[in-house]
Amino acid sequence: MKKNILVAFALLVGAYANAQTPTTDDIKSKNEVVTADQVEWGWLNPLRGDKSPAAGKLWGDRTKNGPAGFLVKFKKGFSSPPHIHNITYRGVVIKGLLHNDDENAEKQWLPAGSYWQQPAGEAHITAADGEDNLAFLDIQEGPYLVKPTSEAYDNGERPINVDKTNMVWLNANDIQWVSDKSNVKTAFLWGSHEANQLRATLIKLPADFKGSIKNLSPNFRAVVISGKVTHQFSKKEAENALEPGSYFGAEEDAEPLLGTDTETVIYIRSNGDFEVK
């Protein structure tokens, strides 16, 4: 039954997939933690100064060639001019309300917990309408650049906007890498679940979860989207309290210890499998 459910869901996701979906990440992750209050902030588009959203580094360098993960903070009422990007990016709303679409499209405000994908070369605007607006962006290659719509092109990909209420969650009975006792849920976002292929999922930890995540691949990066989780790489280390916008990476075979007091959602980007125990 588990296999049939996963195959059916993979086919559903495959309807939105494309040939340019990343398959690997050659940069190995390491044991590291960036709490929300340790994030280094600058401007997403330095040429626009404070008219630009703020950008906070989690891993990698978005200004260079290579994968990177970063936060973007928008002021209420922000609306960008129509533009394109030279690369495809994927995003998850952490706080507020965000809209990302063609400049003539009716506003589709995505609340916290929603997901979107913006293809390279496609003209669009990005707007924000919450009092406090924060998103996490994931790129597989860089640099992340903003270019005029006169340079727009069709790279074969299509945009995706998934409201939080349309997210499909599977429970422990439907997935093989979560203990049946854990009551953890998973939502697939992008990539392939074939061996060693790059993919991203959301995991939802219940309140009062006490357990661990064992990384079984060379690449494992996690960003807290909602809730709050305590994190330790071993029982000998002090706990870190990770609030929304925090990040932790894990080396292969590392098994970070996690604990929650409230339901918590984490974005996980990995180049292979992991186990929630």
C-alpha positions in Angstrom: 0.0 0.0 0.0 2.8 2.4 0.9 4.5 1.9 -2.5 1.2 2.4 -4.4 0.5 5.7 -2.6 4.0 7.0 -3.2 3.9 6.1 -6.9 0.5 7.8 -7.3 1.8 10.9 -5.6 5.0 10.9 -7.7 2.9 10.8 -10.8 0.9 13.8 -9.6 4.1 15.8 -8.8 5.6 14.6 -12.1 2.9 16.5 -14.0 4.5 19.7 -12.8 8.1 18.5 -13.2 10.4 19.5 -16.0 13.7 18.5 -17.6 15.6 21.3 -15.7 14.7 20.1 -12.2 18.1 19.7 -10.4 19.2 16.1 -9.9 22.3 16.4 -7.8 24.2 18.8 -5.4 27.9 18.2 -5.4 28.6 20.4 -2.4 28.6 18.2 0.7 26.7 19.6 3.7 28.4 19.8 7.1 27.2 19.9 10.7 26.3 23.5 11.2 23.5 25.6 12.7 22.3 29.2 12.0 19.7 30.4 14.4 17.3 33.1 13.2 19.0 35.8 15.2 22.4 34.8 13.7 21.3 35.4 10.1 23.5 37.9 8.2 21.3 40.4 6.3 21.9 42.6 3.3 19.9 43.7 0.3 18.6 41.2 -2.3 19.2 43.7 -5.0 22.0 46.1 -3.8 21.5 48.5 -6.7 18.0 49.4 -5.4 19.1 49.8 -1.8 16.2 49.9 0.7 13.7 49.7 -2.1 14.8 46.1 -2.4 13.8 43.3 -0.1 16.3 42.3 2.5 18.2 39.0 2.1 19.7 36.8 4.8 22.2 34.1 4.1 21.6 30.5 5.4 24.1 28.5 3.2 26.0 29.1 0.0 26.5 32.4 -1.8 23.7 33.5 -4.1 26.0 36.0 -5.8 28.3 33.1 -7.1 27.8 30.0 -9.1 26.5 27.1 -7.0 23.6 26.2 -4.7 22.4 28.5 -2.0 19.6 28.9 0.5 18.6 32.3 1.8 15.8 34.3 3.5 14.0 37.2 1.9 12.2 39.8 4.0 9.5 42.1 2.3 7.9 45.2 3.7 4.1 45.4 3.7 2.9 46.8 0.4 6.0 45.9 -1.5 5.5 45.2 -5.2 8.4 44.7 -7.5 8.5 46.0 -11.1 8.1 43.3 -13.8 11.4 41.4 -14.1 13.0 38.0 -14.8 15.7 35.9 -13.2 18.5 34.1 -14.9 17.9 31.0 -12.8 14.9 29.0 -11.5 14.2 29.3 -7.8 11.9 27.6 -5.3 10.4 29.3 -2.3 8.4 28.7 0.9 6.4 31.4 2.7 7.5 31.6 6.4 5.5 34.7 7.5 2.9 37.1 5.9 1.3 37.0 2.5 3.2 36.8 -0.8 2.1 36.9 -4.5 4.3 35.8 -7.4 2.9 35.8 -10.9 2.5 37.6 -14.2 2.0 41.4 -13.7 -1.5 41.2 -15.1 -2.6 38.3 -12.9 -5.1 38.7 -10.1 -3.4 38.6 -6.8 -3.1 35.1 -5.3 -1.9 35.8 -1.8 0.1 32.8 -0.5 0.0 32.5 3.3 2.7 31.0 5.6 3.4 27.4 4.7 2.8 27.8 1.0 5.2 26.9 -1.8 6.0 28.4 -5.2 8.4 27.9 -8.1 9.6 30.6 -10.4 11.2 29.5 -13.7 14.2 31.2 -15.1 13.4 33.7 -17.9 9.7 34.2 -17.1 8.4 37.8 -16.6 6.7 38.2 -13.2 6.2 40.5 -10.2 6.5 39.7 -6.5 4.4 41.4 -3.9 3.8 41.3 -0.2 0.7 42.2 1.9 1.4 41.0 5.5 2.6 43.1 8.4 5.7 40.9 8.5 6.7 39.0 5.3 9.4 36.4 5.2 10.2 33.7 2.7 12.9 31.0 2.2 14.4 30.7 -1.3 16.3 27.7 -2.6 18.5 27.8 -5.7 20.6 25.1 -7.3 22.8 27.4 -9.3 23.9 31.0 -9.2 24.4 33.9 -9.3 20.8 35.0 -8.5 20.3 38.0 -10.8 17.4 40.3 -11.5 17.0 41.3 -15.2 14.6 43.3 -17.3 11.6 41.7 -19.0 13.1 42.6 -22.4 15.4 39.6 -21.8 12.5 37.2 -21.1 12.6 33.7 -22.6 10.8 30.4 -22.2 13.1 27.7 -20.6 10.4 25.0 -20.8 9.5 25.2 -17.1 6.2 26.4 -15.7 5.5 28.4 -12.5 3.9 26.6 -9.6 1.9 28.2 -6.8 0.7 25.9 -4.0 -1.4 27.4 -1.2 -0.9 25.9 2.2 -4.4 24.5 2.2 -3.6 22.6 -1.0 -0.6 20.9 0.4 -0.8 17.0 0.3 0.4 15.5 3.6 1.2 11.8 4.0 1.4 10.2 7.5 3.7 7.6 8.9 1.6 4.8 7.6 2.2 5.9 4.1 6.0 6.5 4.1 8.8 4.1 4.8 11.4 6.4 6.3 9.4 7.5 9.4 8.7 5.4 12.4 5.0 4.4 12.7 5.1 5.6 16.3 6.3 9.2 15.5 3.1 10.7 14.0 5.3 12.7 11.6 3.8 13.8 8.3 5.5 14.6 5.0 4.7 16.7 1.9 6.8 16.3 -1.2 7.7 19.5 -3.0 10.1 18.9 -5.9 12.8 16.6 -7.2 13.1 12.8 -7.5 12.9 10.1 -4.9 15.1 7.8 -6.9 18.4 6.8 -5.2 20.8 9.7 -4.6 18.6 12.2 -6.4 18.2 15.8 -5.1 14.7 16.4 -3.6 12.9 18.7 -1.2 10.2 17.8 1.3 8.4 19.3 4.2 8.1 17.3 7.4 5.6 18.1 10.1 6.7 17.2 13.6 3.9 16.9 16.2 3.9 18.8 19.5 6.0 17.1 22.1 8.1 15.2 19.5 11.3 13.8 20.9 13.5 12.0 18.4 16.1 12.4 15.7 16.7 12.7 12.0 19.5 10.5 10.6 21.0 11.8 7.3 21.8 9.0 4.9 23.2 11.2 2.0 26.1 13.5 1.3 23.8 16.5 1.3 21.2 17.5 4.0 20.0 21.0 4.7 17.0 21.9 6.8 15.1 25.2 7.4 12.5 25.7 10.1 9.3 27.1 8.4 6.9 27.2 11.4 6.8 26.3 15.1 10.0 25.8 17.1 12.4 22.9 17.6 15.3 22.3 19.9 18.4 20.9 18.1 21.6 19.0 19.3 24.2 17.1 17.2 24.7 15.0 20.3 23.6 14.8 23.9 26.9 16.3 25.0 26.2 19.6 23.2 24.0 22.4 24.3 20.6 22.7 22.8 19.9 25.4 20.1 16.3 26.8 19.9 15.5 27.0 16.2 12.6 29.3 15.4 11.2 30.0 11.9 14.0 31.1 9.5 16.7 29.0 11.3 18.8 26.5 9.5 20.8 23.4 10.2 23.0 21.1 8.0 24.1 17.6 8.7 27.0 15.5 7.5 26.3 12.0 6.1 25.4 9.6 8.9 24.9 12.4 11.4 21.8 12.0 13.6 20.7 15.4 15.1 18.4 15.2 18.1 15.2 17.2 17.8 12.5 18.2 20.3 9.3 20.2 20.0 6.7 21.8 22.3 4.4 22.8 19.4 3.7 21.4 15.9 6.7 22.3 13.7 7.2 22.3 9.9 10.8 21.9 8.5 11.9 22.1 4.9 14.5 19.4 4.1 16.7 19.4 1.0 18.7 16.3 0.6 20.6 14.3 -2.0 19.1 11.0 -0.8 17.3 9.4 2.1 16.9 10.3 5.7 15.2 8.6 8.6 13.0 10.2 11.2 13.0 8.2 14.5 
